[in-house]
Amino acid sequence: MSATVAELVGGDVVSSAGRSATFIGRSDHPRYPGMQLVVWRLDDGTVSLDALDSRQVVGDVVSSRDGWGDRLEAALGGQR
């Protein structure tokens, strides 16, 4: 199921173009009004920061609503 940035919940896993990323969180972008600063943990372990519109479709999402805490903790490298 595809989702927009606004629909994501911490720990959701998004897949697109053969890659996956765990959504960590978002906030209003400090530099670009109307945009969200979105934080991801990529499948290679790196962290990515993106400026995205909250209505942007990000790809196929595996919801974290079941077991979200464990997924989020794993994405953060075991830190809470």
C-alpha positions in Angstrom: 0.0 0.0 0.0 1.4 3.4 -0.9 1.3 6.2 1.6 2.0 9.9 1.8 4.6 11.5 4.2 1.7 12.7 6.4 0.4 9.1 6.8 3.7 7.7 8.0 4.2 6.5 11.6 7.6 6.0 13.2 8.9 2.6 12.4 7.0 2.2 9.1 9.2 0.6 6.4 9.0 2.2 2.9 10.1 0.3 -0.2 10.8 2.0 -3.5 13.1 1.2 -6.5 14.5 -2.0 -4.8 15.5 -0.1 -1.7 13.9 0.2 1.7 14.0 2.8 4.5 12.6 2.9 8.0 10.7 6.2 8.8 12.0 7.7 12.0 10.1 11.0 12.2 9.3 14.4 10.6 9.0 18.0 11.6 8.4 21.4 9.9 11.5 22.1 7.8 13.5 25.0 9.4 14.5 26.4 6.0 11.8 25.6 3.6 8.3 26.8 4.6 5.5 24.3 3.9 8.0 21.4 3.7 8.6 18.6 6.2 12.1 17.5 7.4 11.9 13.7 7.2 14.4 11.4 8.9 15.0 7.9 7.5 17.2 4.9 8.4 18.2 3.4 5.0 18.6 -0.3 4.4 22.4 0.1 4.3 22.3 1.6 7.9 22.9 5.2 6.9 20.6 8.1 8.0 18.9 10.3 5.4 17.3 13.7 5.9 14.9 14.8 3.2 12.8 17.9 2.5 9.4 16.6 1.4 5.9 17.8 1.0 3.5 16.1 3.4 1.3 15.1 0.5 4.1 13.4 -1.4 3.6 9.7 -2.0 6.7 7.9 -0.7 6.3 4.3 -1.9 5.0 1.0 -0.7 4.7 0.9 3.1 4.7 -1.9 5.6 2.9 -0.5 8.6 4.7 -0.5 11.9 1.5 -0.3 14.0 2.0 -3.9 15.0 5.4 -4.1 16.8 6.4 -0.5 15.9 8.6 -0.1 19.0 10.8 -3.0 18.1 11.1 -1.9 14.5 11.9 1.7 15.5 14.5 0.6 18.0 16.1 -1.7 15.4 16.2 1.2 13.0 17.9 3.4 15.6 20.5 0.8 16.2 19.2 -0.4 19.5 18.9 3.1 21.1 15.7 4.5 22.5 
